Amino acid sequence: MKSVLTLDNARLSGRTVLVRVDINSPLHPETKTFLDDSRLRAILPTLRHLAASKIVLLAHQSRPGKSDFTDMSAHADLLSRLLGRNITFVPDVCGEIAIEAIKNMKQGEMILLDNVRGWSEENDLKNASIDELNESIIVQKLSSVADAYVNDAFAAAHRNSPTLSGFAKSLPCYAGVLMASEIDALTTAIDNPPKPYVAILGGAKCDDSLRIALNLLNRDVADTVVPVGVVGNLMLWAAGHLIGDGNENFIRTSLGDSFESTFDDAKKCLNTFGDRLILPQDLAIEVEERRVAISLDELPTDYPIYDIGISSLQSVYKEIRNAGCILWNGPASFFEKEQFAFGTIEILNMICESDAFSIIGGGHTSALVSQRKVTHRVNHNSTGGGACLTMLAGDTMPVIDSLRISAEIYGATEEI
């Protein structure tokens, strides 16, 4: 992977530093209080590293038109409490109020500008080039009063916008502590994992999971891929097991226009890499709110398939026990229902007990690791749902590309 600059390359004491973070958080629909502060906690190492700088935080919350689109004042308050240092909210993005506030900062001070998605360019330039982003008003104004830019917003690294990927040619750009750790771990997962390497891919986003599977298998990176959850159901269907009208319709509906191409990809994956795939061997369905185990011979079923069964978990255990590297992205079950959490929780327990290098993809699996307080028992728990999926699938990551461009302009010394 090409070099990007990290904070280890930077000498930013006393300098004015723009720090783009992703602290977009779930809020209570009525009180707007935070339901989860994990994204705010994730950026604390970067803020501590830059404690002697003048930090100008750029962030977003939701998007215009949504009920949780708010200003960033509550984020500044909560972040101040978590960090143990005052962070001043500035009710402006790049106008006179923001520019004057930045100019008047003293060493060690931190401010959080208002929701960048309240500035039209942030939403309107999604398809813009690096040069077009560089010429945007927000980039031109903010770069004129800053010495450097740090990106710690991995969860948005698959997005393209002025504050995310527009500063590459205006300022030396660095990956924050969180960003660098995400790039490092996920690069290991897609380029140079310890062997044997097993990828467990689940959840409901079948198209994303199949893109990841094909990326890892086509490049001969993964030794074994284990589809579980809805992805596992799709693979069983593609392999010739009718899984029942209800389950098939759920997959059709969730995939929408991409159903045909995804189903074709599933068949190609089976035909080309069938010997490296471990499909579910038994399942659990919901019958009158009860968990009922069924074999593949009992398919199709009129009931929803909500989990994998004991035999399937035994096969997963054999792979995990012998693995040098484990990637897990997406639950194996409808784990929000207590009686169907079994498969997902067992896989998590197996990974936590393994000596393998373990990487947990973003989204539901990452949240589960945090909720069960076992983050310390895995090597990397990704903060990015869509960003993690995009990177694992080998697709374009505008933020990382912009960091590389800046490194080429301003000089990189560290390979990550």
Buried (B, 14 or more C-beta within 10 A) or exposed (E): BEBBBBBEBBEBEEBBBBBBBBBBBEBEEEEEEBEEBBBBBBBBBBBEBBEEBBBBBBBBBBBEEEEBBBBBBBBBBBBBEBBEBEBEBBBBBBBEBBBEBBEEBEEBBBBBBBBBBBBEBBBEBEEBEBEEBBBBBBBBBBBEBBBBBBBBBBBBBBBBBBBBBBBBBBBBBBBBBBBBBBBBBBBBBBEEBEEBBBBBBBBBBBBBBBBBBBBBBEEEBBBBBBBBBBBBBBBBBBBEBEBBEEBBEBBEEBBEEEBEEBBEBBBEBBEEBEEBBBBBBBBBBBEEEEBBEBEBEEBEBEBBBBBBBEBBBEBBBEBBEEBBBBBBBBBBBBBEEEBBBBBBBBBBBBBBEBEBBBBBBBBBBBBBBBEEEBBEBBBBBBBBBBBBBBBBBBEEBBBBBBBBBBBEBBEBEEEB
